[in-house]
Amino acid sequence: MASRIVARGVPHAGPRGIWFQPRGKHIASGKCAFLFPGVDNRPLPNLDDVSRHFAGPPPPQPGIDPGDTLARSRQSMESGILLDHAMRQLGVRPDGRAGLSCGEWAALTVTGGFVNVAPLLDYRRAGLPLPNLVYLAAAINANVLREILATTQRMADVAVSHENSPSQSVACGPIEDIGRLREILQSKGVITQELAVRSGFHVPAFAPHVDAMLGFLELEARPPNSEVWSCVSATPFPAERSGCSQLLRRHFVEPVNFLRLVRAMHADDYRVFVELGSGALCAMVADTLDGMPHVAVPAAHHSRPGLESLQRALLALWTTHVGVDPFALAPHPRALAVS
């Protein structure tokens, strides 16, 4: 099978455990970004073996109430923080980081962008009431979704919360309104999925809750010690503490614009995107940068052990001529190389 793939001369990135990049077709040199997903409908990856192997941060805490938004956010953050540690131990050094929703908190955590992260990661900090608003992901462009909302009666309480890629967006609003929106979209042949999280983040309706949230988690932003891009502004966090504080507040009430973020990072010479967790960020990057030079690699997957996923990530990066050691996880590199 590998021989047939090579004979075709077409890039092959992982199916059936095979990676191939034709000579001269590799990705142009550029910056590397670590991307941290937010809360996702997918199961979390099992990273117990990763934590043991690298003597790193703990894996995500199990047994969390699926209705506890903050706890699920912490699980996602723990996955990203551990994978960030592991990838750096394997020699993959990011030039910058970014995250989707609470993934941005993980990026700020590993770069010192919070004055005190203990309350943010403390599962005992629970019980803060959040708006009971529903998120609906739709396979449709965000501008088209906004037009539908603007021309549909009684949709004033629904807003676009995420502009993820050219063909995916998310709306957020009261459950009854979201139910009607789902029927409208499905009647137009649009694929939709209700997300398993309710918080009201990233829409104006959360504005009355911002101060309570910041106080409850003792969130105080400061300039990170390395580059972190905001999923709201699509620019790096500023070098001034006041600017970081303002951006943190905007994070709660303004929509995520992952599409604009990825395009801005690509314009800034980012070409390699490594997803640290269980999400769909690689697919969003591929959709956004379709036809443009880049590589998007997941560092974890819920269907495989953590170390196996890291090995696959190393192979994918090495095949696309990113300067990593593909045998960094192998106990006997010479034997593996021969085989």
GITA-V918553 format. One record per pair of residues at least 4 apart in sequence whose C-alpha atoms are under 8 Angstrom apart, sorted by the first residue. I is the first residue (numbers start at 1). GAP is how many residues later the second one is. Records with the same first field share a line. If there is no record, write none. Layout:
# GITA-V918553
I = GAP ; GAP
This chain:
# GITA-V918553
1 = 4
2 = 4 ; 16
3 = 4
4 = 4
5 = 4 ; 5 ; 7 ; 15
6 = 4 ; 14 ; 16
9 = 12 ; 13
10 = 10 ; 11 ; 12
11 = 8 ; 9 ; 10 ; 11
12 = 6 ; 7 ; 8 ; 9
13 = 5 ; 6 ; 7 ; 8 ; 303
14 = 4 ; 5 ; 298 ; 302
15 = 4
17 = 295
19 = 296 ; 297 ; 300
20 = 299
21 = 4 ; 5 ; 298 ; 299
22 = 4
26 = 294 ; 295
27 = 244 ; 266 ; 267 ; 268 ; 293 ; 294
28 = 243 ; 265 ; 266
29 = 242 ; 293
30 = 239 ; 240 ; 241 ; 242
31 = 63 ; 64 ; 65 ; 238 ; 239 ; 240 ; 241
32 = 61 ; 62 ; 63 ; 64 ; 238 ; 239 ; 240 ; 241 ; 242
33 = 61 ; 62 ; 63 ; 64 ; 65 ; 237 ; 238 ; 239 ; 240 ; 241
34 = 50 ; 60 ; 62 ; 63 ; 64 ; 239 ; 240 ; 241 ; 242
35 = 62 ; 63 ; 64 ; 65 ; 68 ; 72 ; 238 ; 239 ; 240 ; 241 ; 246
36 = 41 ; 44 ; 61 ; 62 ; 63 ; 64 ; 67 ; 68 ; 70 ; 71 ; 239 ; 240 ; 241
37 = 39 ; 43 ; 62 ; 63 ; 64 ; 65 ; 66 ; 238 ; 239 ; 240 ; 241 ; 242 ; 243 ; 244
38 = 35 ; 38 ; 39 ; 61 ; 62 ; 63 ; 64 ; 65 ; 66 ; 241
39 = 33 ; 34 ; 37 ; 63 ; 158 ; 240
40 = 155 ; 156 ; 238 ; 239
41 = 154 ; 155
42 = 236 ; 237 ; 260
43 = 235 ; 259
44 = 32 ; 35 ; 233 ; 234 ; 257 ; 258
45 = 34 ; 232 ; 233 ; 255 ; 256 ; 257 ; 258 ; 259 ; 260 ; 261
46 = 13 ; 256 ; 258 ; 259 ; 260
47 = 4 ; 12 ; 13 ; 32 ; 258 ; 259 ; 260
48 = 4 ; 10 ; 11 ; 258
49 = 4 ; 256 ; 257 ; 258
50 = 4 ; 6 ; 32 ; 33 ; 36 ; 256 ; 257
51 = 4 ; 5 ; 6 ; 7 ; 8 ; 31
52 = 4
54 = 32 ; 35
56 = 26 ; 29 ; 30
57 = 21 ; 24 ; 25 ; 28
58 = 20 ; 24
59 = 19 ; 20 ; 23
60 = 14 ; 15 ; 16 ; 18 ; 19
61 = 14
64 = 4 ; 7 ; 8
65 = 6 ; 7
66 = 6 ; 130
67 = 129 ; 130 ; 131
68 = 4
69 = 4 ; 128 ; 129 ; 130
70 = 4 ; 56
71 = 4 ; 52 ; 55
72 = 4
73 = 4 ; 29
74 = 4 ; 46 ; 47 ; 49
75 = 4
76 = 4 ; 26 ; 27 ; 201 ; 202
77 = 4 ; 25 ; 26 ; 28 ; 29
78 = 4 ; 28
79 = 4 ; 197 ; 198
80 = 4 ; 23 ; 26 ; 196 ; 197
81 = 4 ; 25 ; 26 ; 28 ; 29
82 = 4
83 = 4 ; 193 ; 194 ; 216
84 = 4 ; 26 ; 192
85 = 4
86 = 4
87 = 4 ; 5 ; 6 ; 223
88 = 4 ; 5
90 = 234 ; 235 ; 238 ; 239
91 = 233 ; 234
92 = 232
95 = 131 ; 132
96 = 130 ; 131 ; 132 ; 133
97 = 10 ; 130 ; 131 ; 132
98 = 5 ; 6 ; 9 ; 130 ; 131 ; 132 ; 133
99 = 4 ; 5 ; 6 ; 7 ; 8 ; 130 ; 131 ; 132
100 = 4 ; 131 ; 156 ; 158
101 = 4 ; 130 ; 150 ; 155
102 = 4
103 = 4
104 = 4 ; 126 ; 127
105 = 4
106 = 4
107 = 4 ; 121
108 = 4 ; 5 ; 6 ; 116 ; 120
109 = 4 ; 5 ; 8
111 = 113 ; 114 ; 115 ; 117
112 = 110 ; 111 ; 112 ; 113
113 = 108 ; 109 ; 110 ; 111 ; 112
114 = 105 ; 106 ; 107 ; 108 ; 110
115 = 104 ; 105 ; 106 ; 107
116 = 102 ; 103 ; 104
117 = 4 ; 102
118 = 4
119 = 6 ; 98 ; 99
120 = 5 ; 97 ; 98 ; 99
125 = 91 ; 92
128 = 85 ; 88
130 = 68 ; 69 ; 70 ; 79
131 = 67 ; 68 ; 69 ; 75
132 = 42 ; 43 ; 66 ; 67 ; 68
133 = 39 ; 40 ; 41 ; 42 ; 65 ; 66 ; 67
134 = 38 ; 39 ; 40 ; 41 ; 44 ; 60 ; 61 ; 63 ; 64 ; 65 ; 66
135 = 35 ; 36 ; 37 ; 38 ; 43 ; 59 ; 60 ; 61 ; 62 ; 63
136 = 34 ; 35 ; 36 ; 42 ; 46 ; 56 ; 57 ; 58 ; 59
137 = 31 ; 32 ; 33 ; 34 ; 55 ; 56 ; 57 ; 58
138 = 30 ; 31 ; 32 ; 33 ; 47 ; 52 ; 53 ; 54 ; 55
139 = 28 ; 29 ; 30 ; 51 ; 52 ; 53
140 = 4 ; 5 ; 26 ; 27 ; 28 ; 29 ; 50
141 = 4 ; 22 ; 24 ; 25 ; 26 ; 27 ; 28
142 = 4 ; 18 ; 20 ; 21 ; 24 ; 25 ; 26 ; 27 ; 28
143 = 4
144 = 4
145 = 4 ; 15 ; 24
146 = 4 ; 13 ; 14
147 = 4
148 = 4
149 = 6 ; 7 ; 9 ; 10
150 = 5 ; 6
154 = 23
155 = 22
157 = 16 ; 17 ; 20 ; 48
158 = 13 ; 14 ; 15 ; 16 ; 19 ; 20
159 = 12 ; 13 ; 14 ; 44
160 = 9 ; 10 ; 11 ; 12 ; 43 ; 95
161 = 8 ; 9 ; 10 ; 11 ; 40 ; 41 ; 42 ; 93 ; 94 ; 95
162 = 7 ; 8 ; 9 ; 40 ; 93 ; 94 ; 95 ; 96
163 = 5 ; 6 ; 7 ; 92 ; 93 ; 94 ; 95 ; 96
164 = 4 ; 5 ; 6 ; 92 ; 93 ; 94 ; 95 ; 120
165 = 4 ; 93 ; 94 ; 119 ; 120 ; 122 ; 123
166 = 93 ; 121 ; 122
167 = 120
171 = 7
172 = 6 ; 28 ; 31
173 = 4 ; 5 ; 27
174 = 4
175 = 4
176 = 4
177 = 4
178 = 4
179 = 4
180 = 4
181 = 4
182 = 4 ; 10
183 = 4
184 = 4
185 = 4 ; 5 ; 6 ; 7
186 = 4 ; 5 ; 6
200 = 5 ; 6
201 = 5 ; 50 ; 51 ; 52
202 = 4 ; 49 ; 50 ; 51 ; 52 ; 53 ; 54
203 = 4 ; 49 ; 50 ; 51 ; 52
204 = 49 ; 50
205 = 48
206 = 4 ; 46 ; 47
207 = 45 ; 46
209 = 4
210 = 4 ; 39 ; 42
211 = 4
212 = 4
213 = 4
214 = 4 ; 5 ; 6
215 = 4
220 = 25
221 = 20 ; 23 ; 24 ; 27
222 = 18 ; 19 ; 20 ; 22 ; 23
223 = 14 ; 15 ; 16 ; 17 ; 18 ; 21
224 = 4 ; 13 ; 15
227 = 9 ; 10
228 = 8 ; 9
229 = 5 ; 6 ; 7 ; 8 ; 32
230 = 4 ; 5 ; 6 ; 7 ; 17 ; 31
231 = 4 ; 20 ; 25 ; 26 ; 27 ; 30
232 = 15 ; 18 ; 19 ; 22 ; 23 ; 24 ; 25 ; 26 ; 29
233 = 14 ; 24 ; 28
234 = 23 ; 24 ; 26 ; 27 ; 28 ; 30
235 = 26 ; 29
237 = 6 ; 7 ; 10
238 = 5 ; 6
239 = 4 ; 5
240 = 4
241 = 4
242 = 4
243 = 4
244 = 4
245 = 4
246 = 4
247 = 4
248 = 4
249 = 4
250 = 4
251 = 4 ; 5
257 = 4
258 = 4
259 = 4 ; 25 ; 26 ; 29
260 = 4
261 = 4
262 = 4 ; 23 ; 26 ; 27
263 = 4 ; 25 ; 26
264 = 4
265 = 4 ; 5
266 = 4 ; 5
270 = 24
271 = 22 ; 23 ; 24
272 = 22 ; 23 ; 24 ; 25
273 = 9 ; 21 ; 22 ; 23 ; 24
274 = 8 ; 22 ; 23 ; 24 ; 25
275 = 4 ; 6 ; 7 ; 21 ; 22 ; 23 ; 24 ; 25
276 = 22 ; 23 ; 24
277 = 21 ; 22 ; 23 ; 24
278 = 22 ; 23 ; 24
280 = 4
281 = 4
282 = 4 ; 14 ; 15 ; 16
283 = 4
284 = 4
285 = 4 ; 11
286 = 4 ; 10
289 = 4 ; 5
295 = 25
297 = 16 ; 19 ; 20
298 = 11 ; 15
299 = 10 ; 11 ; 13 ; 14
300 = 4 ; 6 ; 9 ; 10
301 = 4 ; 5 ; 8
304 = 4 ; 5
305 = 4
306 = 4
307 = 4 ; 22
308 = 4
309 = 4
310 = 4
311 = 4 ; 15 ; 18
312 = 4
313 = 4
314 = 4 ; 10 ; 11 ; 12
315 = 4 ; 11
316 = 4
317 = 4 ; 5 ; 6 ; 7
318 = 4 ; 5 ; 6 ; 7 ; 8
327 = 6 ; 9 ; 10
328 = 5
330 = 6
332 = 4
333 = 4
334 = 4
335 = 4
